[in-house]
Amino acid sequence: MDISLLKTLTTQVLWAAFILSVLFGAVAQRTHFCTMGAVSDIVNMSDWTRMRQWGMAVGVAMIGFYTLAALGLIDPSKTLYASNRLIWLSALVGGLMFGFGMVLASGCGSKTLVRIGGGNLKSVVVFVVMAVAAFATLKGVTAVLRVATVDRVSVEFASNAALPNWLGSAMSLGVTGAGLIVALVLGLSLIVWAMLGRDFVRFDNLLAGLGLGLIVAAMWWVSGRLGYVAEHPETLQEAFLATNSGRMEALSFVSPVAYTIDWLMFFSDKSKVLTIGIVSVFGVVLGSAAYAVATQTFRWEGFRDVEDTANHLVGAVLMGVGGVAAMGCTVGQGLSGLSTLSATSFVAVAAIVAGAVVALKYQLWRLERSI
C-alpha cells in the first residue's frame, strides 16, 4: 500500500469514527444515558432503569466484539486493553477517583460532552480542567507519580489478563472460542436482565441499550478492521490507523479529551494529527447539540454558586487523573473495555461504581447537615 492510499484509508477511518460518535451523542442526549445518573437513580430513588440501559449496552457490545473476533475480522489480542499485566491497583485507585469525581462534576467524560452539546457551560469548564489533568497524568507531573506508585503494582500472567484466556486454557478451547462463549453467556444475561425490568421495554431504553452497544461494536470494526494495515509502508510493521495508542481502540473519553486539547493548542504543529479519539470527542458534542437544537431542548446553563464551581473543578481533576490511571472512563472501561472481557476493566468499573456511591452518600450527608 502506497502513502496516497494510506492517507485515503486514514480519512475513511476518521469519517467513520466521527459519524458513529455523532450517533452516540445524539442517542445519549435523547435517552439521557449516563452511568453516574444510573448509579444516582439507584441510590436516591431505587430506580434501576438507566442501569439496565447500561447493562444492555455492555451485553450488546460484548457479543458484538467477540462475534467480530469469531468471524476473523478483528484480533482480541491487539486491543488497547489487552495486556498480560493485571494493573489492579491502578484500576482500583483510578476508578475510585473517577467515580467520586464524576458525581462532583455532574457526569462522566461522555456525559460532559453530551451536556456541552446541550448548552451546559459548566461542562465546558469541566472539559478543559479534566483534559489538563488527564494530560498531566499521561505525560506530566502526575504521570511521574502514577508510574512510581500504582502502576508498579500488578499481577503478571503468561497470556492476556482476560476471562477468555483463562477459561480457554482451563477448558482446552481457543481464546476466540472461549471469548464468544463467555460473551454470549454474560451478554445475553445482561440483556435479559435489562428486558425483565418493569416498564423497561420502551423505545428510548432499547435505543440506549441496543444502539450504544452496537455503536461500540462498530467502532471496534472501524479501528480493528477498516483501519488495520498489515504492513505500514514507512515502518514495515502492522498498524492501526488514526489511533493514539497504536493499538485497536473503541470509544473512550478521558485520554481522548486530553489529546483533543493538545491538538487544538498545537494545531499548526504538523505532528499533531487527528485520531479516532479526537474526532469522537467532536462527534459526541455535535450529535448532542444537533439533537438538542432539533428538539428545542438546548438551554444555556452556568454555575449556581462558588460551591457548585468548586465541586465541578475538583470533580474534573479527579476524573482526569483517575481516568488515565484506570485506563478509561464509564465508556472507555465500562463499554469498550468490558466488551473485551479484560480483567482490569472489571476492576476499574467496580471501583468507578463504588466511588460514585461514596460520593452520592457524601452529598446526601452534606445536605442533611445543612438542613
C-alpha positions in Angstrom: 0.0 0.0 0.0 1.4 3.4 -1.0 1.3 6.6 1.0 -1.6 8.1 -1.0 -3.8 5.1 -0.5 -2.9 5.1 3.2 -4.0 8.7 3.6 -7.3 7.9 1.9 -7.8 5.0 4.2 -7.0 7.1 7.2 -9.5 9.7 6.1 -12.2 6.9 5.8 -11.4 5.7 9.3 -11.7 9.2 10.8 -15.0 9.9 9.0 -16.4 6.5 10.1 -15.4 7.1 13.7 -16.8 10.7 13.5 -20.2 9.5 12.2 -20.5 6.8 14.8 -19.7 9.3 17.6 -22.3 11.8 16.3 -24.8 9.0 16.6 -23.6 8.2 20.1 -24.0 11.8 21.1 -27.5 12.1 19.7 -28.7 8.8 21.2 -27.2 9.7 24.6 -28.8 13.1 24.5 -32.2 11.7 23.6 -32.2 8.8 26.1 -30.4 10.6 29.0 -27.9 7.7 29.0 -25.5 8.3 31.9 -23.7 5.9 34.2 -23.4 8.4 37.0 -27.1 9.1 36.6 -27.8 5.4 36.7 -26.0 5.0 40.0 -27.7 8.1 41.4 -31.1 6.8 40.4 -30.4 3.6 42.3 -29.0 5.2 45.4 -31.6 8.0 45.7 -34.7 6.5 44.1 -34.1 2.8 43.9 -34.7 3.2 40.1 -32.7 0.7 38.0 -33.9 1.8 34.6 -30.8 3.6 33.4 -28.6 1.0 34.9 -30.5 -1.6 32.8 -29.8 0.6 29.8 -26.1 0.5 30.6 -26.2 -3.3 31.3 -27.9 -3.9 27.9 -25.3 -1.8 26.1 -22.4 -3.7 27.7 -24.1 -7.0 26.8 -24.6 -6.0 23.2 -21.0 -4.6 22.9 -19.6 -7.9 24.3 -21.5 -10.1 21.9 -20.6 -7.7 19.0 -16.9 -7.7 19.8 -16.5 -11.4 20.1 -18.7 -12.1 17.1 -16.3 -9.9 15.0 -13.4 -11.9 16.5 -15.0 -15.2 15.7 -15.6 -14.1 12.1 -11.9 -13.3 11.9 -12.5 -9.6 11.4 -10.6 -8.3 14.5 -7.9 -9.8 16.8 -8.8 -9.5 20.5 -5.1 -9.7 21.5 -4.4 -6.4 19.8 -6.8 -4.1 21.6 -5.8 -1.2 23.9 -6.9 -3.3 26.9 -5.0 -6.5 26.0 -2.1 -7.0 28.4 -0.6 -9.8 30.4 -0.4 -7.4 33.4 -3.5 -7.0 35.6 -2.9 -3.5 36.9 -5.4 -3.9 39.7 -4.2 -1.1 42.0 -4.2 1.5 39.2 -7.7 0.4 38.2 -8.9 0.4 41.8 -7.4 3.8 42.8 -8.1 5.4 39.5 -11.6 4.0 39.3 -12.5 5.3 42.8 -11.1 8.7 42.0 -13.0 8.8 38.7 -16.3 7.6 40.2 -16.1 10.2 43.0 -15.2 12.9 40.6 -17.9 12.3 38.1 -20.5 12.8 40.8 -19.0 16.1 41.8 -18.7 17.1 38.1 -22.4 16.1 37.3 -21.4 13.4 34.9 -18.6 11.3 33.4 -16.5 12.1 30.4 -19.1 11.2 27.8 -21.9 12.9 29.8 -19.7 16.1 29.9 -19.5 16.1 26.1 -23.3 15.5 25.8 -24.0 18.3 28.3 -21.8 20.7 26.3 -23.8 19.9 23.2 -27.0 20.8 25.2 -25.6 24.2 26.2 -24.1 23.5 29.6 -21.3 25.9 30.2 -20.3 24.2 33.4 -19.4 21.2 31.4 -17.1 23.3 29.2 -15.1 24.2 32.3 -15.1 20.5 33.4 -13.9 19.5 29.9 -10.9 21.9 30.0 -9.9 21.1 33.5 -10.3 17.3 33.0 -8.2 17.5 29.8 -5.4 19.3 31.5 -5.4 16.9 34.5 -5.5 13.9 32.2 -2.7 15.1 30.0 -0.6 15.8 33.1 -1.3 12.2 34.2 -0.3 10.9 30.7 2.9 12.8 30.3 3.3 15.4 33.1 3.8 15.7 36.8 1.1 13.3 37.9 2.3 10.8 35.3 5.6 10.6 37.2 3.7 9.9 40.4 1.4 7.4 38.7 4.3 5.4 37.2 6.2 5.5 40.5 3.3 4.3 42.6 0.1 2.5 41.5 1.4 1.3 38.1 4.2 -0.6 39.8 1.7 -2.9 41.4 0.4 -5.6 39.1 -0.1 -9.3 38.6 1.7 -10.9 35.7 0.2 -13.6 33.6 1.6 -15.8 30.9 -1.1 -14.5 28.5 -3.6 -11.7 28.2 -5.3 -11.0 31.6 -8.8 -11.6 30.3 -11.6 -14.1 31.0 -11.3 -15.8 27.6 -7.6 -16.5 28.0 -8.1 -18.0 31.5 -11.2 -20.1 30.6 -9.8 -21.1 27.2 -6.8 -22.7 28.9 -8.9 -24.4 31.5 -11.4 -25.7 29.0 -8.9 -26.5 26.3 -10.6 -24.1 24.0 -9.1 -21.4 21.8 -9.2 -17.8 23.1 -11.7 -16.6 20.5 -14.0 -19.6 21.0 -13.9 -19.2 24.8 -14.4 -15.4 24.4 -17.5 -16.0 22.2 -19.0 -18.4 24.7 -18.4 -16.1 27.7 -19.6 -13.1 25.7 -22.8 -14.9 24.8 -23.4 -16.1 28.4 -22.7 -12.8 30.1 -24.0 -10.6 27.3 -27.3 -12.4 26.9 -27.7 -12.5 30.7 -27.3 -8.7 30.9 -29.7 -8.2 28.0 -32.3 -10.5 29.6 -31.8 -8.9 33.0 -32.4 -5.5 31.4 -35.5 -6.6 29.5 -37.1 -8.1 32.7 -37.2 -4.6 34.3 -40.6 -3.2 35.0 -41.6 -0.8 32.1 -38.1 -1.1 30.6 -39.2 -2.2 27.2 -39.7 1.2 25.7 -38.2 2.8 22.6 -35.7 5.1 24.4 -34.4 2.4 26.7 -34.0 -0.1 23.8 -32.4 2.6 21.7 -29.8 3.4 24.5 -29.1 -0.3 25.2 -29.0 -1.7 21.7 -28.0 1.4 19.9 -25.0 2.4 22.0 -23.8 -1.2 22.4 -23.9 -1.6 18.6 -22.0 1.7 18.1 -19.2 0.5 20.4 -19.0 -2.8 18.4 -19.0 -0.9 15.2 -16.1 1.3 16.5 -14.1 -1.9 17.1 -14.6 -2.8 13.5 -13.6 0.6 12.3 -10.4 0.6 14.3 -9.6 -3.1 14.1 -10.6 -4.0 10.6 -11.1 -0.9 8.4 -8.1 0.9 10.0 -5.8 -2.2 10.1 -2.8 -2.3 7.9 -0.7 -5.4 7.9 2.4 -3.6 6.8 2.8 0.1 7.0 4.8 1.4 4.0 7.0 3.6 6.3 7.6 1.3 9.3 7.0 -2.1 7.5 5.1 -3.1 10.6 1.4 -3.7 11.2 -0.5 -0.6 12.2 -3.9 0.6 13.4 -4.5 3.9 11.6 -5.5 7.1 13.4 -5.1 5.7 16.9 -3.2 7.4 19.8 -2.1 4.2 21.3 -1.1 2.4 18.1 -3.4 -0.4 19.0 -7.1 -1.2 18.3 -9.3 1.3 20.1 -13.0 2.0 20.6 -14.8 4.8 22.4 -13.3 6.4 25.5 -13.5 9.9 26.8 -10.6 10.8 29.2 -7.3 10.5 27.3 -9.0 11.5 24.0 -10.2 14.7 25.7 -6.6 15.4 26.7 -5.4 14.7 23.1 -8.2 17.0 21.8 -7.0 19.9 23.8 -3.4 19.2 22.7 -4.5 19.1 19.1 -6.4 22.4 19.4 -3.5 24.2 21.2 -0.8 23.0 18.8 -2.8 22.8 15.6 0.0 24.3 13.4 2.4 21.5 14.5 2.2 19.0 11.7 3.0 16.2 14.1 -0.4 16.8 15.8 -2.9 14.8 13.7 -6.5 13.8 14.1 -7.2 10.5 15.7 -10.2 8.3 16.3 -10.3 9.6 19.9 -10.2 13.3 18.9 -12.9 13.1 16.2 -15.0 11.1 18.6 -14.9 14.0 21.1 -16.1 16.4 18.5 -18.7 14.0 17.2 -20.4 13.4 20.5 -20.7 17.2 21.1 -22.1 17.7 17.6 -24.5 14.8 17.8 -25.8 16.0 21.2 -26.1 19.6 20.0 -27.9 18.6 16.8 -30.5 16.7 18.7 -30.9 19.4 21.4 -31.4 22.1 18.8 -33.8 19.9 16.7 -35.9 19.2 19.7 -35.7 22.7 21.2 -34.1 21.3 24.4 -30.9 23.4 24.0 -30.5 25.5 27.1 -27.6 27.6 28.4 -26.6 26.7 31.9 -23.9 28.1 34.2 -22.6 27.6 37.8 -25.1 28.2 40.6 -22.6 29.5 43.2 -19.0 29.2 44.4 -19.6 25.8 46.0 -21.0 24.5 42.7 -18.0 25.8 40.9 -15.5 24.2 43.4 -17.3 20.8 43.2 -17.1 20.8 39.4 -13.4 21.8 39.4 -12.4 19.2 42.0 -14.5 16.6 40.1 -12.9 17.4 36.8 -9.4 17.0 38.3 -10.3 13.6 39.9 -11.8 12.4 36.6 -8.7 13.4 34.6 -6.2 11.8 37.0 -8.3 8.8 37.9 -9.5 8.1 34.3 -5.9 7.9 33.0 -4.8 5.8 35.9 -7.7 3.4 35.4 -7.2 3.4 31.6 -10.7 4.7 30.9 -14.0 6.0 32.0 -17.5 4.6 32.2 -17.5 4.3 28.4 -13.8 3.5 27.9 -13.6 0.8 30.5 -17.4 0.3 31.1 -18.5 -0.3 27.5 -15.3 -0.7 25.4 -13.1 -2.4 28.0 -15.8 -4.7 29.3 -16.7 -5.8 25.8 -13.2 -7.3 25.5 -13.7 -9.1 28.8 -10.5 -7.6 30.2 -9.9 -8.4 33.9 -8.6 -4.9 34.5 -11.8 -3.4 33.1 -13.9 -5.4 35.6 -11.8 -4.0 38.5 -12.0 -0.4 37.1 -15.7 -0.5 36.6 -16.4 -1.9 40.0 -14.2 0.8 41.5 -15.9 3.6 39.5 -19.3 2.5 40.7 -18.0 2.3 44.3 -16.5 5.8 44.1 -19.8 7.1 42.7 -21.8 5.6 45.6 -19.4 7.0 48.2 -19.7 10.5 46.6 -23.5 10.3 46.4 -23.6 9.3 50.1 -21.3 12.2 50.9 -23.5 14.6 49.1 -26.6 13.3 51.0 -24.7 13.7 54.3 -23.8 17.3 53.4 -27.4 18.0 52.5 -28.7 16.6 55.8 -26.2 18.6 57.8 -27.3 21.8 56.1 -31.0 21.3 57.0 
